[in-house]
Amino acid sequence: MLALALAGLPRAAPAETRPRYGGTVEAALLGAPGALDPLTAQTHAEITAVHLVYDALYCVEADGVPQPQLAAAAPQLDPARTTARIAIRRGVKFHDGSELTARDVAAALERARKGAGRWALAPVSAVRVDGDTVELVLRAPVPELATLLALPQTSITKPVRGGPALGTGPFAVVALDVAKRRLQLKAFDDHFAGRPYLDGLVLRWYDTPDGEARQFETGAAQLSARGVAPFAGAQPTFAATDVQGPAALLVFIGFGRAHAGATDDRGFRRALDLALGRGALTTVGAGERVAPTRSPLPVEAGAAVLDPAGRAEAPDAARAVLAEAARKTPALAADKLSTLRLEVLVEATRPDDREIAERVVRALDKLGVAAAITVVPAAELRDCVASGKCDLWIGQLAEPLTAAGAWWGAAFAAGGDDWASGQLATGHIDGALAGKTFAERLPIVPLMFRSVRLWHRTDVRGLAFDASGRPDLADLFLFGEPVRAKAKP
């Protein structure tokens, strides 16, 4: 891996032959983390931060295969495959120096099983402790058990008063400053997998489309997700190269209940889905890979590639569906729609979401529905979504690329629908049935899967992505000196 990281890049000083410990890297998140609680992690920013501060029992690497992390080995199943015994790795420490025990793991899993991440542990009916082993009592055999135990929502945490829960991850939280849009992390010397090379990470987010790019171009940041030259005639101080992850970030429309008579109606949701053209979404962003979709599953998890007809808008069909829905739903009658004004919420530090929301507004206009975009802070968006005090919102989901069960579970849960949780409780989700049910209910309206593309200075090495499209910033290291960009002729 080191050889690959060094290949094709400027040669370091002769005596510098391996990564050195030390240094701090400043990078950008794709938006503000609404919280550092793994249970509620959904957006790319949140799962990136969670991945740095917390560990799970298993991890899913780029090949999609779950590997033991805090677990000492794969789950050991009884003959009926309804009890899973998981030995906990010894010698693991939390960031306060206390040692991780099986009881800590059981308590964290119980919290997830009864909290916001309960869909991920729907197959688990009970959690028990037996010495250094955790026993999970399953409602039915679960083929994807290790994958579910690798999700951000099932990360192992230890509650503390007055701050984020303790983790065992490669970095510990120094400060989270929402006002200054800054998360400061420090290397955890006692991480069970070894101390990170970097001493620290500073993660920032920006409320203007060009704020991050300017920071990178001046050399003040070493990583950027917005590119190296978004302005005419721009020239970054240092040369940079880019790494792109899999198209594993789902962007979707969610629904609140501020005007539940309209937005709860499945006919209204279906009409909006038809009125939205997906083809134009390929221009959103900074040139990263985009795959328009009408399914909450990526192609790698079994979804069909969206054909040209699926990418195109169908306004006539959308209006026909809405008219049919109005026969049963008074809130969708023509006289009601003429006075209806919906609000589309977007998170202030995700500038691409504003462009996506504009396309949603145009689709609503084709249905005769007025709408406006409201930009809100991440915490406010989270509260509005949780309470239902909104009409529509632009959301994100990221799961292991090939894990169909996790995608179905997360997508239904994001829309407040527990159908997939009920299916997961039986141990398996039938893909055909899930697709049919999703199309009927549309708990969310999927728009596109996108990759994340990160530019980095030439002295920053070790950047890679896992199967969920998360950048593995814990493996970064500084090597050599940054190369200044060549002057333009």
Residue pairs with C-beta under 8 A, 6 or more apart in sequence:
1 462
2 18
2 19
5 461
5 462
6 461
6 479
9 241
9 458
9 461
10 458
10 480
10 483
11 480
12 479
12 480
12 481
13 480
16 479
16 480
19 197
19 461
19 462
19 477
19 478
19 479
20 197
20 477
20 478
20 479
21 195
21 197
21 198
21 199
22 197
22 198
22 199
22 478
23 197
23 198
23 199
23 477
23 478
24 198
24 199
24 200
24 201
24 202
25 198
25 200
25 201
25 202
25 222
25 223
25 460
25 473
25 476
25 478
26 201
26 202
26 203
26 204
26 215
26 220
26 221
26 222
26 223
27 201
27 202
27 203
27 204
27 221
27 222
27 223
27 224
27 454
27 471
27 473
28 203
28 204
28 205
28 206
28 212
28 215
28 216
28 221
28 223
28 224
28 225
28 226
29 44
29 45
29 48
29 49
29 183
29 203
29 204
29 205
30 43
30 44
30 45
30 48
30 205
30 225
30 350
30 452
31 43
31 44
31 45
31 205
31 347
31 349
31 350
31 378
32 45
32 178
32 181
32 205
32 347
32 348
32 349
32 377
32 378
32 379
33 43
33 45
33 46
33 48
33 49
33 176
33 183
33 205
33 378
34 40
34 43
34 46
34 378
34 379
34 381
34 382
35 41
35 46
35 379
35 382
36 46
36 49
36 50
36 53
36 164
36 165
36 173
36 176
37 116
37 157
37 164
37 165
38 50
38 54
38 112
38 117
38 152
38 153
38 154
38 155
38 157
39 111
39 112
39 115
39 116
39 117
39 153
40 46
40 116
40 117
40 382
41 47
41 50
41 152
41 153
42 395
42 396
42 397
42 398
42 410
42 414
43 347
43 350
43 378
43 395
43 396
43 398
44 249
44 396
44 398
44 452
44 469
44 470
45 205
45 378
46 152
47 152
47 398
47 468
47 470
48 203
48 470
48 471
48 473
49 183
49 203
50 152
50 155
51 152
51 169
51 466
51 470
51 472
51 474
52 169
52 170
52 171
52 185
52 201
52 473
52 474
53 164
53 167
53 169
53 171
53 172
53 173
53 185
54 152
54 155
54 156
54 157
54 167
54 168
54 169
55 69
55 70
55 92
55 155
55 156
55 167
55 168
55 169
55 192
56 69
56 70
56 149
56 150
56 151
56 152
56 154
56 155
56 156
57 68
57 69
57 70
57 71
57 86
57 105
57 146
57 149
57 150
57 154
57 156
58 66
58 67
58 68
58 69
58 71
58 146
58 147
58 149
58 150
59 66
59 67
59 69
59 150
59 466
60 66
60 67
60 147
60 150
60 400
60 403
60 466
60 467
60 468
61 67
61 466
61 467
62 464
62 465
62 466
62 467
63 467
64 400
64 401
64 402
64 403
64 467
66 146
66 147
66 149
66 150
68 74
68 89
69 89
69 150
70 88
70 89
70 92
70 100
70 105
70 156
70 168
70 192
71 86
71 87
71 88
71 89
71 149
72 87
72 88
72 89
72 90
73 86
73 87
74 146
75 84
75 85
75 86
75 136
75 145
75 146
75 149
76 84
76 85
76 86
76 87
77 83
77 84
77 85
77 141
78 85
80 141
81 138
81 141
82 137
82 138
82 139
82 140
82 141
83 135
83 136
83 137
83 138
84 135
84 136
84 138
84 142
84 145
85 130
85 133
85 134
85 135
86 105
86 133
86 134
86 135
86 136
86 149
87 132
87 133
88 100
88 101
88 102
88 105
88 132
88 133
88 134
89 100
89 192
90 132
91 99
91 192
92 99
92 100
92 168
92 192
93 99
93 100
93 168
93 190
93 192
94 100
94 104
94 158
94 166
94 167
94 168
95 166
95 167
95 168
95 169
95 172
95 173
95 188
96 160
96 166
97 190
98 158
98 166
100 156
100 168
101 132
102 129
102 130
102 131
102 132
102 133
102 134
103 129
104 156
104 158
105 134
105 156
106 127
106 128
106 129
106 134
107 158
108 154
108 155
108 156
108 157
108 158
109 121
109 124
109 127
109 134
109 136
109 154
109 156
110 127
111 157
111 159
112 118
112 120
112 121
112 153
112 154
113 121
113 124
113 127
116 153
117 151
117 153
117 154
118 421
119 409
119 410
119 412
119 413
119 418
119 420
119 421
119 424
120 148
120 151
120 153
120 154
120 406
120 409
121 148
121 154
122 409
122 421
122 422
122 424
122 425
123 138
123 139
123 140
123 142
123 145
123 148
123 424
123 425
123 426
123 427
124 136
124 137
124 138
124 139
125 137
125 138
125 139
126 136
126 137
127 134
127 135
127 136
127 137
128 134
128 135
128 137
129 135
136 145
138 145
138 427
139 425
139 426
139 427
140 425
140 426
140 427
140 428
141 427
142 148
142 424
142 427
142 428
143 427
143 428
144 403
144 405
144 406
147 400
147 403
147 405
147 406
148 154
148 405
148 406
150 400
151 399
151 400
151 406
155 167
156 167
156 168
157 165
157 166
157 167
158 165
158 166
158 167
159 165
159 166
160 166
163 173
164 173
164 176
168 188
168 191
168 192
169 188
169 191
169 474
170 187
170 188
170 191
170 193
170 195
170 196
170 474
171 185
171 186
171 187
171 188
171 196
171 200
171 201
171 474
172 185
172 186
172 187
172 188
173 183
173 184
173 185
174 184
174 185
174 186
174 200
175 182
175 183
175 184
176 182
176 183
176 184
177 183
177 184
178 377
178 379
181 204
181 205
181 206
181 207
181 349
182 202
182 203
182 204
183 202
183 203
183 204
184 200
184 201
184 202
184 203
185 200
185 201
185 202
185 203
186 199
186 200
187 195
187 196
187 198
187 199
187 200
188 195
188 196
189 195
196 474
196 475
196 476
197 462
197 475
197 476
197 477
197 478
198 476
198 477
198 478
201 473
201 476
204 212
204 215
204 221
205 212
205 349
206 212
206 215
206 349
207 348
207 349
208 351
209 226
209 230
209 351
210 226
210 230
210 231
212 221
212 224
212 225
212 226
213 224
213 226
213 227
213 228
213 229
213 230
213 231
213 234
215 221
215 224
216 222
216 223
216 224
216 226
216 228
216 236
216 240
216 455
217 228
217 229
217 234
217 235
217 236
217 237
218 237
219 236
219 237
219 238
219 457
219 482
222 456
222 457
222 459
222 460
223 454
223 455
223 456
223 457
223 460
223 463
224 240
224 454
224 455
224 456
225 286
225 452
225 453
225 454
225 455
226 286
227 286
227 287
227 455
228 234
228 236
228 240
228 455
229 235
229 236
230 286
233 488
235 485
235 487
235 488
236 485
237 484
237 485
238 457
238 458
238 482
238 483
238 484
238 485
239 457
239 458
239 482
239 483
239 484
239 485
239 486
240 455
240 456
240 457
240 458
240 485
241 455
241 456
241 458
242 453
242 454
242 455
242 456
243 453
243 454
243 456
243 463
243 464
243 465
243 471
244 288
244 289
244 451
244 452
244 453
244 454
244 465
245 451
245 452
245 453
245 465
245 469
245 470
245 471
246 300
246 401
246 451
246 465
246 467
246 469
247 289
247 290
247 291
247 298
247 449
247 450
247 451
247 469
248 298
248 398
248 399
248 400
248 401
248 449
248 451
248 467
248 468
248 469
249 396
249 397
249 398
249 449
249 450
249 451
249 452
249 469
250 293
250 296
250 298
250 396
250 397
250 398
250 407
250 411
250 446
250 448
250 449
251 353
251 356
251 394
251 395
251 396
251 446
251 447
251 448
251 449
251 450
252 296
252 394
252 395
252 396
252 397
252 411
252 414
252 444
252 445
252 446
252 447
253 272
253 360
253 392
253 393
253 394
253 395
253 444
253 445
253 447
254 385
254 392
254 393
254 394
254 395
254 414
254 415
254 444
255 263
255 264
255 269
255 391
255 392
255 393
255 415
255 443
255 444
256 263
256 384
256 385
256 388
256 389
256 390
256 391
256 392
256 393
257 263
257 264
257 388
257 389
257 390
258 343
258 388
258 389
258 390
258 391
259 331
259 340
259 342
259 391
260 388
261 329
261 330
261 331
261 332
262 268
262 329
262 331
262 332
262 336
262 337
262 340
262 342
262 369
263 269
263 342
263 391
263 392
265 325
265 329
265 331
265 332
266 325
266 440
266 441
266 442
267 321
267 322
267 324
267 325
267 326
267 328
267 329
267 332
268 322
268 325
268 329
268 332
269 442
269 445
270 318
270 321
270 325
270 442
271 318
271 319
271 321
271 322
271 325
271 367
272 318
272 360
272 363
272 364
272 367
272 445
273 294
273 318
273 442
273 445
274 313
274 314
274 315
274 317
274 318
274 321
275 313
275 314
275 315
275 318
275 363
275 364
275 366
275 367
276 313
276 359
276 360
276 363
276 445
276 447
277 311
277 312
277 313
277 359
277 363
278 292
278 293
278 294
278 306
278 310
278 311
278 312
278 447
278 448
279 292
279 308
279 311
279 312
280 359
281 290
281 292
281 356
281 359
281 447
281 448
282 290
282 292
282 448
284 290
284 352
284 355
284 356
284 448
284 450
285 352
285 450
286 453
287 453
288 450
288 451
288 452
288 453
289 450
289 451
289 453
290 448
290 449
290 450
290 451
291 298
291 299
291 306
291 448
291 449
291 450
292 306
292 310
292 311
292 447
292 448
293 303
293 306
293 446
293 447
293 448
293 449
294 306
294 310
294 446
295 303
295 304
295 306
295 435
295 438
295 446
296 397
296 407
296 408
296 410
296 411
296 438
296 444
296 446
297 303
297 404
297 407
297 408
298 401
298 407
298 449
299 305
300 401
300 402
301 401
301 402
301 403
301 404
301 407
302 404
302 431
313 363
313 366
315 366
315 367
318 363
318 366
318 367
319 366
319 367
319 368
322 332
322 367
325 332
326 332
326 333
326 334
326 337
330 336
331 340
334 368
337 367
337 368
337 369
338 368
340 369
340 370
341 370
341 371
341 372
342 364
342 369
342 370
342 371
342 372
342 391
342 392
343 371
343 372
343 373
343 374
343 390
343 391
343 392
344 357
344 360
344 361
344 371
344 372
344 373
344 374
344 391
344 392
344 393
344 394
345 374
345 375
345 376
345 381
345 384
345 385
345 390
345 391
345 392
345 393
345 394
346 353
346 354
346 356
346 357
346 373
346 374
346 375
346 376
346 381
346 393
346 394
347 353
347 375
347 376
347 377
347 378
347 381
347 394
348 375
348 376
348 377
348 378
349 378
350 394
350 396
353 394
354 373
354 375
356 394
356 447
357 373
357 394
358 373
360 371
360 392
360 394
361 371
361 372
361 373
364 370
364 371
365 371
371 391
371 392
376 384
381 393
383 389
384 390
384 393
385 393
385 395
388 416
395 414
395 444
397 407
397 410
397 411
397 414
398 468
398 469
398 470
399 406
399 407
399 410
399 468
400 406
400 467
400 468
401 467
401 468
401 469
402 467
404 429
404 431
405 424
405 428
405 429
408 420
408 423
408 424
408 429
408 434
408 438
409 420
409 421
409 424
409 429
411 420
411 438
411 443
411 444
411 446
412 418
412 419
412 420
412 421
412 438
412 443
413 420
413 421
414 443
414 444
415 441
415 442
415 443
415 444
416 443
417 441
417 443
419 437
419 441
420 429
420 434
423 429
423 430
423 433
423 434
451 469
452 465
452 469
452 471
454 463
454 471
456 463
457 482
458 480
458 482
458 483
459 478
459 479
459 480
459 481
459 482
459 483
460 476
460 477
460 478
460 479
461 476
461 477
461 478
461 479
462 472
462 475
462 476
462 477
463 471
463 472
463 473
463 475
463 476
464 471
464 472
464 475
465 471
465 472
466 472
